[in-house]
Amino acid sequence: MPSSTTRTVRVELADRSYDIEIGHGTLPGLVDFIASRSKLSHIVLITDTNVDPIVGEPVAERLTEEGIELEVMVVDAGESSKCADVAADLWESMLDEGSDRQSVVVAVGGGVVGDLAGFVAATFARGLPFFQIPTSLLAQVDSSVGGKVGINLSSAKNMVGAFWQPRGVMIDVDVLKTLPEREFRAGMAEVVKYGVIMDAEFFEYLELHVAEINRRDPAALMYLIERSCQLKAQVVQDDEREETGRRAILNYGHTFAHAFEAASGYENLLHGEAVAIGMLCASRLAERRGMVNQSVTSRQLELLTALGLPTTVPDLPHDEVQKLMWHDKKVQDGRLRFVLPTRIGEVVLVQDARSEDVSRSLGETGP
């Protein structure tokens, strides 16, 4: 396992390449990080009501101390802010404050803030440079990397969006010290996902180090964040815009998860919690198709349970959940596609799952 020194993961995308800087106490170096990658004249800092007093305000003060013209825009915390109305409010506010093609958008927050701010950056004035300063574990290991930005529709998550790569991502592991326990655990679902889809050794590492992870051991966090970013970077480099199907593997469990979130009005489940349940549903579906044996599902169930994540399918009508699945972005040529495991460390894209098998996968609460 690597030491806790600052580490850099490079996302190689030709002229859109960028660095993910990971370390402890890195935020004081934010000005230099941004200035070395973009012109610095005017910054629009977008954060939310939960993150602003803890991280947003200190970051804003540091930028102001450097003489940078700064506008801070604070949205309500929660998934409900990731919508067209809030995006429109931000566009109007940016226009009123004099934002132009020289402005830089800096997202300081979790996945909702990163997706929303990135979408606003991608669309205002036909595209502004932006930087990700992720403050939740889920954002640090997943949503801040790869350039997917967007907003939700009422019945479909992330259906409106763009591919807009950041100029850089700065991850300060120390901000996780103040992350609520439920948010921290939700982020671990995406970490487990990487082990299932790409790296059996990483999955085994997680199984063997649950205690250190649950107590947020700095060295363990540093390693799992770095490894998750490396794995996602590999996929993004292979298929930046989801043109070959390779990037779809990152959506393991998400077809179920997005339906759970939409069916519950984006209120009852955190994204990572829905993903944890969705991964188990996908693994049970793979079992029903004879693709894996029960041990593959059992190992996921045991790890997710040990990490304090929910594993029981929400009490929702199966027909409604399946109907919402048809709004998923992976629907192609009139077929609903699922990412299913063939073993721990490997998944494939399947597009001929039977409706009754999907329903039975929803109906089971354990392997």
Residue pairs with C-beta under 8 A, 6 or more apart in sequence:
1 205
1 219
1 220
1 223
2 222
2 223
2 226
3 219
4 23
4 24
4 218
4 219
4 222
5 23
6 21
6 22
6 23
6 24
6 26
7 21
7 22
7 23
7 222
7 226
8 19
8 20
8 21
8 22
9 19
9 20
9 22
9 226
9 229
9 230
9 233
10 17
10 18
10 19
10 20
10 233
11 17
11 18
11 19
11 20
11 145
11 146
11 165
11 233
11 236
11 237
12 233
12 237
13 165
13 236
13 237
13 240
16 147
16 165
16 240
18 37
18 165
18 166
18 167
18 168
18 169
19 37
19 168
19 169
20 144
20 145
20 168
20 169
20 171
20 229
20 233
21 33
21 168
21 169
21 170
21 171
22 171
22 173
22 222
22 225
22 226
22 229
23 171
23 172
23 173
23 222
24 172
24 173
24 174
24 218
24 222
25 172
25 174
26 33
26 170
26 171
26 172
27 55
27 58
27 59
27 62
27 133
27 170
27 172
27 174
27 175
28 62
29 170
30 59
30 62
30 63
30 133
30 170
31 40
31 62
31 63
31 66
31 68
33 131
33 168
33 170
34 40
34 43
34 104
34 106
34 131
34 167
34 168
37 131
37 167
37 168
38 104
38 129
38 131
38 167
39 102
39 104
40 68
40 104
41 68
41 69
41 102
41 103
42 68
42 69
42 70
42 71
42 98
42 99
42 100
42 102
42 103
42 104
43 63
43 68
43 69
43 70
43 71
43 103
43 104
43 105
43 106
44 71
44 73
44 94
44 97
44 99
44 103
44 104
44 105
44 106
44 128
45 56
45 59
45 60
45 63
45 70
45 71
45 72
45 73
45 106
45 108
46 73
46 74
46 75
46 90
46 105
46 106
46 107
46 108
46 109
46 113
46 116
46 117
46 120
47 55
47 56
47 72
47 73
47 74
47 75
47 107
47 108
47 109
47 113
48 74
48 75
48 76
48 77
48 78
48 81
48 109
48 110
48 112
48 113
49 74
49 75
49 76
49 77
50 77
50 109
51 77
51 108
51 109
51 110
51 113
51 135
52 72
52 74
54 135
54 175
54 178
55 108
55 109
55 133
55 135
55 175
56 72
56 74
56 108
56 109
59 106
59 108
59 133
60 70
60 72
63 70
64 70
71 93
71 94
71 97
71 99
73 90
73 93
73 94
75 81
75 86
75 90
75 113
75 116
76 86
77 112
78 112
79 112
79 152
79 261
79 266
79 267
79 271
80 266
80 267
81 112
81 116
82 112
82 115
82 116
82 150
82 151
82 152
83 151
83 152
84 151
84 160
86 116
86 151
87 116
87 119
87 120
87 123
87 151
90 116
90 117
90 120
91 120
91 123
91 124
94 103
94 120
94 124
99 124
99 125
99 128
100 125
101 125
101 128
103 125
103 128
104 128
104 129
104 130
104 131
104 167
105 117
105 118
105 120
105 121
105 124
105 128
105 129
105 130
105 131
106 117
106 130
106 131
106 133
107 113
107 114
107 116
107 117
107 118
107 121
107 130
107 131
107 132
107 133
107 134
107 144
108 133
108 135
109 117
109 133
109 134
109 135
109 136
109 139
110 134
110 135
110 136
110 138
110 139
110 143
110 183
111 134
111 136
111 138
111 139
111 142
111 143
111 144
111 271
113 139
114 132
114 134
114 139
114 143
114 144
114 149
115 143
115 148
115 149
115 150
115 151
115 158
115 161
116 149
116 151
117 130
117 149
118 130
118 132
118 147
118 149
118 150
118 162
118 164
118 166
119 149
119 150
119 151
119 160
119 161
119 162
119 164
121 127
121 128
121 129
121 130
121 149
121 164
122 128
122 130
122 149
122 162
122 164
123 162
127 164
129 167
130 164
130 166
130 167
131 166
131 167
131 168
131 169
131 170
132 139
132 144
132 145
132 166
132 168
132 169
132 170
133 169
133 170
133 172
134 140
134 143
134 144
134 169
134 171
135 175
135 179
136 176
136 179
136 183
136 187
137 176
137 179
137 183
137 184
137 186
137 187
137 188
137 191
137 225
138 183
138 186
138 187
138 189
138 190
138 271
138 272
139 187
140 171
140 173
140 176
140 187
140 225
140 228
140 229
141 187
141 190
141 191
141 194
141 224
141 225
141 228
141 229
141 232
142 187
142 190
142 228
142 232
142 250
144 166
144 169
144 171
145 169
145 229
145 232
145 233
145 236
146 165
146 232
146 233
146 235
146 236
146 240
146 247
146 250
147 163
147 164
147 165
147 166
147 236
147 240
148 158
148 161
148 163
149 161
149 162
149 163
149 164
150 158
150 159
150 160
150 161
150 162
151 158
151 160
151 161
152 158
152 159
152 160
152 266
153 159
153 160
153 327
154 262
155 262
155 324
155 327
156 258
156 262
156 324
156 327
156 328
157 258
157 261
157 262
157 266
158 258
158 329
159 327
159 329
163 240
163 241
165 240
171 225
171 229
173 218
173 221
173 222
173 225
176 184
176 216
176 221
177 216
179 187
181 308
182 270
183 270
184 216
185 272
185 273
185 307
185 308
185 309
186 270
186 271
186 272
186 273
186 276
186 309
187 272
188 213
188 272
188 307
188 309
189 253
189 272
189 273
189 275
189 276
189 279
189 304
189 307
189 309
190 228
190 272
190 275
191 206
191 224
191 228
192 203
192 206
192 276
192 279
192 300
192 303
192 304
192 307
193 250
193 252
193 253
193 275
193 279
194 202
194 227
194 228
194 231
194 232
195 202
195 203
195 204
195 205
195 206
195 344
195 345
196 203
196 252
196 279
196 283
196 300
196 341
196 344
196 345
196 347
197 249
197 250
197 252
197 339
197 341
197 345
197 346
197 347
198 231
198 234
198 235
198 249
198 345
198 346
199 227
199 231
199 345
200 343
200 344
200 345
201 345
202 227
202 231
203 299
203 303
203 344
203 345
205 223
205 224
206 213
206 224
206 303
207 299
207 302
207 303
209 220
210 303
210 306
210 307
212 219
212 220
213 220
213 221
213 224
213 307
214 306
214 307
214 308
232 250
235 246
235 247
235 249
235 250
236 247
238 244
238 246
238 247
239 245
239 246
239 247
240 247
241 247
242 248
245 349
248 330
248 337
248 339
248 349
249 339
249 347
249 349
251 330
251 339
252 279
252 282
252 339
252 341
252 347
253 275
253 276
253 277
253 278
253 279
253 280
253 281
253 282
253 339
254 275
254 278
254 328
254 339
255 278
255 282
255 325
255 328
255 330
255 336
255 337
255 338
255 339
256 274
256 277
256 278
256 281
256 282
256 321
256 325
256 361
256 362
257 271
257 274
257 275
257 277
257 278
258 274
258 278
258 324
258 325
258 328
259 321
259 322
259 324
259 325
259 328
260 269
260 274
260 277
260 278
260 313
260 314
260 316
260 321
261 269
261 271
261 274
262 324
262 327
263 314
263 316
263 317
263 320
263 321
263 324
264 314
264 316
268 314
269 277
269 310
269 314
272 309
273 309
273 310
276 304
276 309
276 310
276 311
277 310
277 311
277 312
277 313
277 314
279 300
279 304
280 297
280 300
280 301
280 304
280 311
280 367
281 313
281 361
281 362
282 338
282 339
282 340
282 341
282 361
283 292
283 296
283 297
283 300
283 340
283 341
283 367
284 297
284 360
284 361
284 364
284 367
285 338
285 340
285 353
285 357
285 358
285 361
286 292
286 296
286 297
286 340
286 341
286 342
287 293
287 294
287 296
287 297
287 367
288 357
288 360
288 361
289 340
289 350
289 353
289 357
291 340
291 341
291 342
291 348
292 341
292 342
292 343
294 367
296 341
296 343
296 344
297 367
298 367
299 344
301 311
301 366
301 367
304 311
305 311
311 365
311 366
312 365
313 362
313 363
313 364
313 365
318 359
318 362
318 363
321 362
322 355
322 358
322 359
322 362
325 331
325 336
325 358
326 336
328 336
330 336
330 337
330 338
330 339
330 349
331 337
332 351
335 351
335 352
336 351
336 353
337 349
337 350
337 351
338 349
338 350
338 351
338 353
338 358
339 347
339 348
339 349
339 350
340 347
340 348
340 350
341 347
342 348
